[in-house]
Amino acid sequence: MRFLRQSMIGLFLAAASLGLLVYAGYVVQQAIQDRLNAQDDVPPARERVFAVNLQRAEGRTIIPVLETFGEVSSRRRLELRAAVAGRVVFLHDSFEEAGDVAKGDVLLRIDPADMQSAVGRLTADLADAQAEARDGARGLELAQAAQDAAADQLTLRRRAYDRQVDLAERGVGTAAAIEIAELEAAVAGSTLLVRRQEVAQAEARIDKAATQLSRAEIALAEARRRLSDTALAAPFDGTLSETSVVEGRLVSVNERLAELIDPHDLELSFRVSTAEYARLLTPGGALINTRVLASLDAAGGDLQATGVLSRVSAGPGEGQTGRRVFARLTHAPGVRPGDFVTVQIEETPLENVVSLPARALGADGAVLVATDDDRLVALPVTVLRRQGDVILVRGDGLEGRDVVTARTPLLGPGVAIRRVRHDASLRGGTAQNRAQPHPALPLQHRLKG
């Protein structure tokens, strides 16, 4: 009985504990519901204000800069080739890769022994031809003298014949005397004919001698030219490249020996699109007279060359677009042919344009400007040039407005703003002064005024 009584008491206490636990949960739930349903005071909502950077839009005259890539080349390049065959017997001390030579320097000499022998032999042939011409002239002179004597003899014989005929008509002369005089006149005529043939032969001999003399002179001039070709001289000041000969080597005719490059007469070639090419033309269609800057990255010590536009290719080229433009470099210290450089060309100045960061322009072609009550409005603009991270624009009502320098998805028309920084770098001075930077500055600095 005692065990049963204690069991019942324990069961009762357990049931009472469970009931109290359920009641406590119910009380807590009711308290939470009452708290959630209570009408507490809600603080009023406030408009979000964004901090933005602004820049004052000021119209001015700016020189845009067209940037592209090009290659430096020499305007004078000459392949040095052997004009005659033979063994190289002399080389200039600077006949090596990157060797500098001056105009007129003998770079190499090929063994001239054979050419000297040919010159001597042909000189003797020329002397023979000259002697033959002189002998022919003397022979012609003698033949002409003999011809004149024969003509005089013929005249005398004809006079004697006429006299005998006259005597015979008067009954004094005889028929035999007339026949003898006629025969002597005929002999004198034959002699004159022979002398004329001798004169013709002497003249033909002179013509032949003149031809031989001319041939001898031509052959001697050719031999002397070939002798002079054994010495290869530099036609202009330059630097040797791709040398491929040493002293004692046998070379053949027209063999390539080296290349001579003028490192001071340089030009720059680069390709631009058709739209960019149009901006480099005057109204008459000629290239504008403008500066060109070529920069070669040299690990912190950039090499720079300056020049001017000189000419443009006749066509775009097979499989190419745009135009290939050339610029003659007037000052290029350290730049060499074959260098690939960054090219910057000054275009025609643009008047009354505003320079803004590229991030200020939205996809809708508008910029955000601040109003007097610190709110934003969209203002459409026309983009004239893109210069890296800078744009040159024009727009109605843009002059003098404060423009947001970097648009984000959170910014839009009607948004309240707080001015964090107002870029005043463009203030002060006239537009004319700002458009003329110091000439020593790189061309890209011209956009900063």
C-alpha positions in Angstrom: 0.0 0.0 0.0 2.8 2.4 0.8 4.4 1.8 -2.6 1.1 2.5 -4.3 0.6 5.7 -2.4 4.0 7.0 -3.2 3.5 6.2 -6.9 0.3 8.1 -7.0 1.8 11.1 -5.3 4.7 11.1 -7.8 2.3 10.9 -10.8 0.3 13.8 -9.4 3.4 16.0 -9.0 4.5 15.2 -12.6 1.1 16.0 -14.0 1.1 19.3 -12.0 4.6 20.2 -13.3 3.6 19.6 -16.9 0.5 21.7 -16.5 2.4 24.6 -15.1 4.9 24.3 -18.0 2.2 24.5 -20.6 0.6 27.4 -18.9 3.9 29.3 -18.8 4.4 28.7 -22.5 0.9 30.1 -23.2 1.6 33.2 -21.1 4.8 33.9 -23.0 3.1 33.5 -26.4 0.3 35.9 -25.3 2.9 38.4 -24.2 4.7 38.2 -27.5 1.5 38.7 -29.5 0.5 41.6 -27.3 3.9 43.2 -27.9 3.7 42.8 -31.7 0.2 44.1 -31.8 1.0 47.2 -29.8 0.8 50.5 -31.7 4.2 52.0 -31.0 5.3 55.4 -32.6 7.3 54.9 -35.9 10.0 57.5 -36.7 9.4 59.5 -39.9 11.2 58.3 -43.1 14.1 60.6 -44.3 15.3 61.1 -47.9 18.7 59.6 -48.8 21.4 62.1 -49.8 24.4 61.0 -51.9 27.8 62.6 -51.8 29.1 63.4 -55.2 32.2 65.0 -56.9 31.4 67.9 -59.2 33.3 69.8 -61.9 32.5 73.2 -63.3 31.8 73.0 -67.0 33.7 75.8 -68.8 33.9 76.1 -72.6 37.4 76.7 -74.0 39.6 76.1 -77.1 41.2 72.7 -76.9 43.6 70.9 -79.3 42.5 67.3 -79.5 45.2 64.6 -79.8 44.9 61.6 -82.0 46.8 58.6 -80.6 47.8 55.5 -82.6 50.9 53.3 -83.1 53.5 53.5 -85.9 56.8 52.3 -87.1 60.0 54.3 -87.6 61.9 53.8 -90.9 64.7 55.5 -92.7 64.0 57.6 -95.9 67.3 56.5 -97.3 68.2 52.8 -97.3 70.8 51.3 -99.7 71.7 47.7 -100.3 75.5 47.4 -100.9 76.1 44.8 -103.6 79.3 43.7 -105.4 79.5 45.2 -108.9 82.3 42.8 -109.9 83.4 39.4 -108.9 86.7 38.8 -107.1 88.5 38.5 -103.8 88.0 41.2 -101.1 91.5 42.7 -100.4 90.5 45.6 -98.1 87.7 46.3 -95.6 87.0 49.6 -93.8 87.6 49.6 -90.0 83.9 50.3 -89.5 82.7 47.7 -91.9 80.7 45.8 -89.2 77.2 45.7 -87.8 76.2 49.1 -86.6 79.4 50.7 -87.9 79.2 54.4 -88.7 80.7 55.6 -92.0 80.9 58.9 -93.7 80.1 59.9 -97.3 83.0 59.0 -99.6 84.6 56.4 -97.3 85.9 53.3 -99.2 84.1 50.5 -97.4 85.8 47.6 -99.3 88.0 46.9 -102.3 88.0 43.9 -104.5 91.3 42.7 -106.1 91.7 45.0 -109.1 94.5 43.1 -110.9 92.4 41.7 -113.7 90.7 45.1 -114.3 94.0 46.9 -114.3 95.3 44.5 -116.9 92.2 45.0 -119.0 92.7 48.8 -118.8 96.3 48.5 -119.9 95.4 46.3 -122.8 92.6 48.5 -124.0 94.7 51.6 -123.6 97.2 50.1 -126.1 94.3 49.3 -128.4 93.1 52.9 -128.2 96.6 54.0 -129.1 96.6 51.7 -132.2 93.2 53.1 -133.2 94.4 56.7 -132.8 97.6 55.9 -134.9 95.4 54.3 -137.6 93.2 57.4 -137.7 96.2 59.7 -138.1 97.6 57.5 -140.8 94.3 57.5 -142.6 94.2 61.3 -142.4 97.6 61.6 -144.0 96.7 59.1 -146.7 93.6 61.1 -147.5 95.6 64.2 -147.8 98.1 62.6 -150.2 95.3 61.1 -152.3 93.5 64.4 -152.5 96.8 66.1 -153.7 97.3 63.4 -156.3 93.7 63.8 -157.4 94.3 67.6 -157.8 97.4 67.0 -159.9 95.6 64.5 -162.1 92.8 67.0 -162.6 95.3 69.7 -163.7 97.0 67.2 -166.0 93.7 66.4 -167.6 93.0 70.1 -168.1 96.4 70.6 -169.9 95.8 67.6 -172.1 92.4 68.8 -173.2 93.9 72.2 -174.0 96.6 70.6 -176.2 93.9 68.6 -177.9 91.8 71.7 -178.6 95.0 73.5 -180.0 95.8 70.6 -182.4 92.2 70.7 -183.6 92.4 74.4 -184.2 95.7 74.0 -186.1 94.2 71.3 -188.3 91.2 73.5 -189.2 93.6 76.2 -190.3 95.5 73.6 -192.4 98.7 73.7 -190.3 98.3 70.6 -188.1 98.1 67.0 -188.9 95.7 64.2 -188.1 98.4 62.2 -186.3 99.1 65.1 -183.9 95.3 65.4 -183.2 95.1 61.6 -182.4 98.1 61.8 -180.1 96.7 64.8 -178.2 93.3 63.0 -177.9 94.9 59.8 -176.6 96.9 61.7 -174.0 93.7 63.5 -172.8 92.0 60.1 -172.5 95.0 58.8 -170.4 94.9 61.8 -168.2 91.1 61.3 -167.6 91.7 57.6 -166.6 94.5 58.7 -164.3 92.1 61.2 -162.6 89.5 58.5 -162.2 92.1 56.3 -160.5 93.0 59.2 -158.2 89.4 59.7 -157.2 89.1 56.0 -156.3 92.1 56.4 -154.1 90.5 59.4 -152.4 87.3 57.4 -151.8 89.4 54.5 -150.3 91.3 56.9 -148.0 88.0 58.4 -146.8 86.6 54.9 -146.1 89.8 54.1 -144.3 89.3 57.2 -142.1 85.7 56.3 -141.4 86.7 52.8 -140.4 89.5 54.1 -138.2 87.0 56.5 -136.5 84.7 53.6 -135.8 87.6 51.5 -134.3 88.7 54.5 -132.3 85.2 55.0 -130.9 85.0 51.3 -130.0 88.4 51.4 -128.3 87.3 54.5 -126.3 84.1 52.8 -125.2 85.9 49.6 -124.2 88.5 51.6 -122.3 85.8 53.6 -120.5 84.0 50.3 -119.6 87.2 48.8 -118.3 88.0 51.9 -116.2 84.4 51.8 -114.8 84.8 48.2 -113.9 88.1 49.1 -112.3 86.4 51.8 -110.2 83.7 49.3 -109.3 86.3 47.3 -107.4 86.2 50.0 -104.7 82.8 50.4 -102.9 82.4 53.8 -101.4 79.6 55.1 -99.1 77.3 57.5 -101.1 76.1 59.2 -97.9 76.7 59.3 -94.1 75.0 56.3 -92.5 75.2 53.1 -90.4 76.0 49.7 -91.7 73.6 46.8 -91.1 73.5 43.1 -91.9 77.2 43.0 -93.0 78.1 39.6 -94.4 81.7 39.8 -95.8 85.2 39.5 -94.4 88.6 40.3 -95.9 89.8 37.5 -98.2 86.4 36.2 -99.2 85.5 35.6 -102.8 82.3 37.5 -103.8 80.2 37.1 -106.9 78.6 39.8 -109.1 75.5 41.4 -107.4 76.1 39.6 -104.1 74.6 41.5 -101.2 77.3 42.7 -98.9 75.6 44.9 -96.4 72.9 47.6 -96.0 73.6 51.3 -95.5 70.9 53.2 -93.5 70.8 56.9 -92.9 69.8 57.1 -89.1 69.3 60.9 -89.3 66.8 61.1 -92.2 63.9 59.3 -90.5 60.2 59.1 -91.1 57.2 57.6 -89.3 54.4 55.6 -90.8 51.1 54.8 -89.1 47.6 53.8 -90.0 44.4 55.7 -89.1 40.7 55.0 -89.7 38.9 56.9 -92.4 37.1 59.1 -89.8 40.4 59.9 -88.1 42.0 60.7 -91.5 39.2 63.1 -92.3 40.1 65.1 -89.2 43.7 65.5 -90.4 42.7 67.2 -93.7 42.2 70.9 -94.5 39.1 72.1 -96.3 41.1 71.8 -99.6 41.9 68.1 -98.9 45.6 68.5 -98.0 47.2 67.3 -94.8 47.1 69.9 -92.0 50.4 71.3 -90.9 50.6 69.9 -87.4 53.0 68.5 -84.9 53.6 64.7 -84.4 55.1 63.2 -81.3 56.5 59.6 -81.3 57.2 58.0 -77.9 59.3 54.9 -77.4 58.9 53.2 -74.0 62.3 52.7 -72.6 61.6 51.4 -69.0 61.0 54.8 -67.5 63.2 56.8 -69.7 61.0 57.3 -72.7 62.6 58.3 -76.0 60.6 61.0 -77.8 60.8 62.3 -81.4 59.0 65.1 -83.0 58.0 65.7 -86.6 55.4 67.0 -89.0 52.9 65.2 -91.4 54.4 64.9 -94.8 52.3 62.6 -97.1 49.6 60.0 -97.3 49.4 56.7 -99.1 47.7 56.6 -102.5 45.2 54.0 -101.3 44.2 52.0 -98.3 46.2 48.9 -99.4 45.1 45.4 -100.2 42.9 44.0 -97.4 43.3 47.2 -95.3 41.0 50.0 -94.3 41.6 53.7 -93.6 44.8 55.4 -94.7 48.5 55.1 -94.1 50.0 58.4 -93.2 53.7 59.4 -93.1 55.4 62.0 -91.0 58.9 63.3 -91.4 60.8 63.3 -88.1 62.8 66.5 -87.5 64.2 65.7 -84.1 64.6 62.0 -83.1 67.4 61.5 -80.5 67.9 57.8 -79.7 65.2 56.6 -82.1 66.3 54.0 -84.7 64.7 52.5 -87.9 62.4 49.6 -87.0 61.2 51.0 -83.6 57.5 50.7 -82.9 56.3 53.8 -81.2 53.2 55.5 -79.8 52.1 58.3 -82.1 50.3 61.4 -81.0 49.0 63.9 -83.6 47.6 67.3 -82.8 44.3 67.9 -84.6 42.6 71.1 -85.6 41.6 73.1 -82.4 38.0 72.8 -81.2 36.4 76.0 -79.9 33.9 76.3 -77.1 34.1 72.6 -75.9 34.0 71.2 -72.4 36.5 68.6 -71.1 35.0 66.1 -68.7 36.0 62.7 -67.3 34.7 59.8 -69.5 32.8 58.4 -66.4 30.6 61.5 -66.4 28.8 60.4 -69.5 25.9 58.0 -69.1 24.6 55.3 -71.5 21.8 57.7 -72.4 24.2 60.2 -73.8 23.6 62.7 -71.0 25.5 64.0 -68.0 24.1 64.8 -64.6 24.3 68.4 -63.4 23.5 69.9 -60.0 20.8 72.4 -59.5 20.8 75.3 -57.0 18.7 73.2 -54.5 21.3 70.4 -54.7 19.4 68.0 -56.9 20.4 66.3 -60.1 19.0 66.8 -63.6 20.0 65.0 -66.8 21.5 67.2 -69.6 22.0 65.7 -73.1 25.5 66.4 -74.7 27.3 65.8 -78.0 30.6 63.9 -77.7 33.1 65.4 -80.1 36.2 63.5 -79.1 37.2 60.7 -76.8 40.8 61.2 -75.4 41.5 58.1 -73.2 39.6 58.8 -70.0 38.6 62.3 -71.1 35.8 63.4 -73.4 35.3 66.6 -75.2 31.6 67.6 -75.3 29.2 70.4 -76.2 25.6 70.8 -74.9 22.9 73.4 -74.7 23.0 75.0 -71.2 26.1 73.1 -70.2 28.3 76.2 -69.8 28.9 77.1 -66.2 27.0 74.1 -64.7 28.4 71.7 -62.1 28.7 68.3 -63.6 28.9 65.0 -61.7 32.3 63.5 -62.6 31.4 59.9 -62.1 27.9 58.4 -62.7 26.8 55.4 -60.8 23.5 53.4 -60.9 22.4 55.1 -57.6 22.5 58.5 -59.2 19.8 59.9 -61.4 17.5 62.9 -62.1 15.9 64.2 -58.9 18.3 62.6 -56.5 19.5 64.8 -53.6 23.2 65.3 -53.3 25.8 66.6 -51.0 28.8 68.4 -52.7 32.0 66.7 -51.5 34.5 68.3 -53.8 34.2 71.0 -56.5 37.0 70.7 -59.1 38.2 74.3 -59.7 41.2 73.3 -61.7 39.6 74.8 -64.8 39.0 78.2 -63.1 41.2 81.2 -63.5 42.7 82.6 -66.6 41.2 83.0 -70.0 40.3 80.2 -72.5 43.0 81.5 -74.8 45.7 81.1 -72.2 44.5 77.7 -71.2 44.6 76.5 -74.7 48.3 77.2 -75.1 50.3 74.9 -72.8 54.0 75.0 -72.4 55.6 73.5 -75.6 57.8 71.2 -73.6 54.9 69.3 -72.2 53.7 66.0 -73.9 50.8 66.4 -76.2 48.3 64.7 -73.9 48.8 67.6 -71.4 47.1 69.9 -73.8 43.8 68.6 -72.7 44.4 69.9 -69.2 44.8 73.5 -70.5 
